[in-house]
Amino acid sequence: MSNPLLFQCSHRAQGNSNNAVNLFLEGVREAGGDAESIYIRKMDFKPCRACRICEKDQASPCALQGKDYALDLFETMLAAPFVFFAAPIYFYHLPSRLKTLIDRSQWVYARKMKNDPEVAGRPKRPAYLALFAGRTEGEKLFEGSRLTMKYFLDSFNLELQPPLEFRGFDKIADMERHPEAAEQIRSLGRDAWKNHAG
Ligand SMILES: Cc1cc2nc3c(=O)[nH]c(=O)nc-3n(C[C@H](O)[C@H](O)[C@H](O)COP(=O)(O)O)c2cc1C
C-alpha cells in the first residue's frame, strides 16, 4: 500500500508551507496513519519542451524521461491514496518550481487521453490544498492557483477538495500567531486519514 504524499511547495525551507506540511502530518499521525513529505525546493525539474511526443501513440514516452525525478514523482502520485499540497502565492499564482512540475504532467494528461488504464483506470482519490498569501486583500488572490491545481490533479484522478486559503501570512513564524489556522490544518490531516482508512 502506498503512502499519502505531502508536498511542501515553497522555495524557502522554513515558513508557512513547511509548517503546514508538518501540521498536516501531525494530524495524519494522530489518526493512526503516516505519510511521506516531499520538498519541491530540493528538486530541479526540467521544463516541458512542448515536443508533444507523449501524445503521439499509446507507447510514446516523455522525451525527458530519466533526466530528472518528475516522472517518478508522477508515478508515486498515481499510486497515492491521497495527496496534500502546501504552497505560497507568488505574483498571484503558484511558485515557479511547482508550475514547472505541473507543466511536465502533460505526460500524465496525454496518457489519460490515450485511455492508458494505469492512469484513466485509477480510482478517484481526494487531494487537499493549503495556500498562503502575504497580502490581506485581493479578491482573486487564490483564483489562478486553485484552477491550475484542480486541472493538474484531475489528470491523476485526484479530486481537489475545498482549499484552505490563508491571507496575511508572510513571515516565517506567522503560524504561531494563528493557532486556529494550525488546528484547521491538523484537523484536515486527521480527517484525510480517517476518510482513507474508513
Ligand atoms: C516571489 C514572491 C512573490 C510573492 N507574491 C505575492 C503575491 O502576489 N501576493 C501575496 O499576497 N503575497 C505574495 N508573496 C508573499 C508570500 O505569499 C508569503 O510570504 C507566503 O507566506 C510565503 O509562504 P511560505 O512561508 O510558505 O514561503 C510573494 C512572495 C515572494 C517571495
The ligand as a Gaussian input file, in Angstrom:
#p B3LYP/6-31G(d) Opt

LIG

0 1
 C        8.500000      35.931000      -5.249000
 C        7.379000      36.232000      -4.296000
 C        6.184000      36.683000      -4.789000
 C        5.116000      36.935000      -3.934000
 N        3.914000      37.342000      -4.460000
 C        2.848000      37.539000      -3.643000
 C        1.578000      37.927000      -4.172000
 O        1.387000      38.094000      -5.378000
 N        0.551000      38.108000      -3.307000
 C        0.705000      37.928000      -1.961000
 O       -0.278000      38.083000      -1.218000
 N        1.887000      37.541000      -1.429000
 C        2.963000      37.349000      -2.235000
 N        4.165000      36.940000      -1.704000
 C        4.272000      36.664000      -0.237000
 C        4.111000      35.170000       0.065000
 O        2.924000      34.650000      -0.495000
 C        4.083000      34.948000       1.579000
 O        5.269000      35.427000       2.156000
 C        3.874000      33.475000       1.957000
 O        3.561000      33.386000       3.324000
 C        5.121000      32.658000       1.703000
 O        4.870000      31.323000       2.049000
 P        5.996000      30.392000       2.742000
 O        6.142000      30.928000       4.155000
 O        5.417000      29.038000       2.708000
 O        7.256000      30.554000       1.961000
 C        5.262000      36.721000      -2.538000
 C        6.496000      36.261000      -2.037000
 C        7.544000      36.023000      -2.898000
 C        8.858000      35.525000      -2.342000

